[in-house]
């Protein structure tokens, strides 16, 4: 039976778990409210709150992520420092949210992040009207640019999903920003990396099987995101957690004509190449970016009526998009072993960045 690898497995030496510990951004001790005015709440989880704020001196808008330093009675400062270190490593990527500053209060560390006004691309997955395929191609291409940048630095995100890809503007649909690096890891520090973590319906089969994590693990998630954007459906979500695990492990994917009505064959080919069980059979981010789907010249954002926003057919998943209200969790959690009977959770409903 596979044992559960919970977050406390990270309490050892950072180098053995893919966590980073060196940061250059100073963690300021002056009162956060003396520098920023909080103007609203963007999202909330069990151990984090994201608030919209305005820098008093410049008038610039930011997203402030308040992360509790202690969670379940355990000091989690190292995890917050790791997230800061990852953001510093990706500072030069236009596809990753930028870290502006950091503050510390009695109970929280506050990460002041670039504000993405367009919200999550998840909103477009569940909208009554899906995006035109040409627009989806642009967003997937940008996502791959960000993922490729991470992988060049031996970083894996491990929680890529539509809720963790934001847009710089809503109308017109802006550019993407990848967020939430609480589960990201650095590969190659010491031996193989094996952990059970992520969000059930987006994780790759090797995560569930406790097999080595590689950059290909993120590419599986890109395939799931592409599927959701073009169909409006989640490919693996089941009536419960165990059914979801089974769907992932058996690669139970619906490629029917009904599901992919008015979707190009190249889009289906792109998704099929990513949603394969063996990590070594998936293309890299760089290889994905050369797929012909992403370079179609025939699709127009506005002029081709066959690729206008498509009415979303009635979803078969129904209430599977939501979680029981008592199951609020934070995104720093890890998934349970498929062989355990712990409570179900759906981290995508937390709203943390």
N, C-alpha and C positions, 0 to 999 in steps of 0.2 A: 504494500500500500504506500502510495506517495505521501510523504509527510508535508505538512504545510510550512512554507517558508514565510514567516511574517516579518514585519518591519524590524523587529528586534534582532533579526539576523544581521542587520546593518550596524550593530553597535560595536563591532570589532574594528580592526584597523581599516581605515578608509580605502587603502590601496587594494585590499582583498575583496572589496565588494563593488568596485567601480564608482565609488563616491569620491568627489573632489573636495579638497580642504583649503586650498590657497585662493584668496580673493584679494583684489586691489581696491574695490569699492569700500570706502570707509562706512562703518555703521554708526550713524550720528546718534548722539544721546540727547540732543536738544529736543524740546517738545515738538512733535510732528505738527500740531495745530498752530505753532508759531510761524511755520513756513508755508503750510497748505491749508486751504479751506475745504472741508468736506462738503460736497454738494449733492450727494445721493449714494445709493447702494446699487451695485451692479450684480452682485451674486453672493451667496452664502452657503457654507458647508459646515460640518460639525467642528472643524478646527481652523477654518479660515473664513474671512469676510473680505470681499473686494468692493472698494468704494471709489466713486468718482470724486476727484479732487482737483482744485485749481491752485497752482503755485502763485502765491500772493505777489511776489516780486515781478513775475513775467506775465501773469494771466494765462499761462499755458495749462491745458487740461491733461491730467494723468489718471491712471488707474492705480490705486493703492491697495496692495494685497497684504492684509493683516494676518500673519501666521502665528498661531500660538506656539510659544517656546516649549511648553510642556503639554503632552498629549497622552492620555491614559496613565498619568503619573510618571511619564518618562521624559527626560530631557531630549528635545528634538532640535536643538540649535545646530547640530552638525548637518542635519538634512536641509535646513534653510541655507546654511553656508554653501552646501553643495549646489543647491539650485542657483544661488548667486554666481557661483563659479562657472556653471554651465552657461548662464546668460552672458557672462563676461567673455567666454570663449566664442560665443556666436554674435558678438556685438557688431561685426562687420557684415552680417547677412541682413539684407533688406526683407527677408522672409521670416525673420524671428523677432518677436517683440523685444524692444530695447529696455534695458535696466537703466533708470535715470539716477536713482539714489536709494539709500536704505537707512532706516531709523529703528531704534530699539526703545520699547517701553517696558514697563514692569512685567507685562504678560506676553507681549508680541514682538516679533520683528516685522517691520513694515517694508515691503519692496515697492518702490515707486516705479511704475512701469509705463511704457508708451501706451497711450489710450487709442483703442481701435473702435471707432464710432459706429461701425457697421454691424456689430454683433457677431454671433456665431454662424458658420455656414450650416450648422444643424438646423437653423430656422428655415433654410431653403430646402432641406431634406423632408421636412414635415409640412411645408406650405401647401395650400390648395393648388398652387401653380408651381411647377418645377422650373428651374432655370433653363434657358435654351442650351442645347448641347454645346454650342460654340463657347458659351460663357463657362460651362463646366470644364471644358478643355483648358481654358485659360487658368482656372483655379487649380486644377490638378497639376498643370505644368508648374505653376508657382509653388505648390506644395512640394513637388519633387525637387525643385531648386533648393528649398529650405532643407529638405531631408538629405539631399546630396551634400550640402554644406556641413551638416552635422556629421555625416558618415566620413567625410574627409578628415574630420578631427577625431575619429574613432568614438564618436558619441552616438548613442541610440536613444530615442525618445521614449519608447515603450508604452506610451499612452496616447498615440495618435488616434484621433476620432473627430467627428464634425464639431463637437463641443470645444475642442482645443485648437480649432483653426478659426481665427477671427478675421474680420474684414475692416479695412480702413474707412470705408464709407458704405452706406446702405443703398443710396440712389445717387448716381449710378453705382452698381456693385463695384466695390473697391478692390484693392489688392489684399492678399492674405498675410496674416501674421500668425505664426505658430506660437502657442503659449503652453504654460503648465509643464515645467520640467522637473517636477518633484520626483518622478519615477525614472528620469533619465539616468543612464549609466555610461561610464567610460570603459570601452572594451580594451583588452590586451594588457591591462596593468599586471595582473597575476593570474595566469592560467585561464580556464574557461569560466564564463559567467553563467550561472544557472540560478534563476529566481522565479518564484510564482507570483506574478504581479500583473496589474493592468485592469482593464474593464472587460468583463466576460465576453460580450458579443463582438469585441474588436481584437481579441488576442489571437495570436498565431498558434497552430497546433503544438509547436515545440515548447511553448510556454506551459501548456497544460500537461505535456509529457515530461516536464522538467529536463528538457534537453538543452544543449548549449544555445545561448542567445547570440545572434549575429545581426549584422545590419539588415539581413533579409527579413528579420522579424518585423521591422518597421514597414517594409514593403507590402507585407500581407495586409497591414492596417490601411495602407493607401488603396489597396484593392477594394477593401470594404467601404471606404469613403467614396470611391468612384461609383461603386454599385449603388450606394444610397442616394447619391446626387442624381444619377440618371434614372433611377426607378422610383425613388421615394419610399423604398422599403429597406429594412435591415436584413441582410442575407442570412444571418445565423441565429437571430434571437428566437428563443423558444418560449413555451408557456411557463417554464421555470428554469432555474439555473442549470439543472442537470440536463435538460433538453438542449439548452444552448451549448453546453460543453459537447454533447453528442453530435450536434450539427457541425460544430467546428472540427472535431476530431475525424468525422467521416466526410467532411467537405460537402455537406448537403446544401447545395446552392441551386436555386431555381433560375434556370436560363430559358424559361419558356418564352414563346413569342408574345404571350399576353403581358408578362412582366417587362419585356424589353420592347414593347410596342413603340414605334417611332424613335427607336434608338439605333444608331448606326452599327453595322457589323463590326467595324473597327473598335468601337467602344466595348463591345462584348469580348472581342479578342484580347484587348488590353486587360480587362478584368480577369479573364480566364488564365492569363499568363501569371497573374499575381496570386490568385487564390488556389495555389497548389500546395500539397502537404509538405513536400521536401523543400527545405529552405534553399538548398543548392540549385534547385530548378527554377527559382524565381529570378527575374532580371534584377540587376542593381538599379539604383536610382538613376545613374547616368544612362544605363541601357534603356530604362523606361522613357527617358526624355527623348530618345530617338524613335520611339514607337510611332508609326504613321498616323495613329489616331490623334496625336497631339500636334500634328502638323498638317491637318486637312485644310486645304485652301478653299474647299467648296462650301464650307459652313459659314454662314453670316450670322452676326448677332441679331440682325433685324430684318433682312430682306427675304430670307428663305422661310416660307410659311410652314414647311414641314418640321422646322426646328424652332418654332415659336414656343413660348411657355406652354407646357402640356398640362391639361387638367389631370389631377392626380386621381387614379382609380381608387376605389375603396380598399383600404389596407386590410390584409388578412390578420395583421398582428394586433390590431385593436389596442387593448389596454396594456399590451406588452411594452409600449413606449414609456409607461410610467412605473414607478416603484411604489410599494406600500408606504404610506406616510411615516410609519414608525421606523423605516430602514434608512434614515438619513445617515450618510457616511461622508468622510472626507476623501479627497482624491489621493491622499498619501497612503491609503489602505492598499492592501494587496488582495488578489482574488483568493478564494478558498480552493483547496484541492478538489478536483472533481469527485473524489471518493469520500469527501467529508459531508456532513449534514449541517454545516453552519448556515446561518441565515443568508438569504439572498440579498444582494445589494446591487444598485445600479448607480454607479458613480457619476454618470453623465448628467444626473439631475441636480448635482450639487450647486453648480453655478460658480465654482472656484475657477481661477485662471491658473 
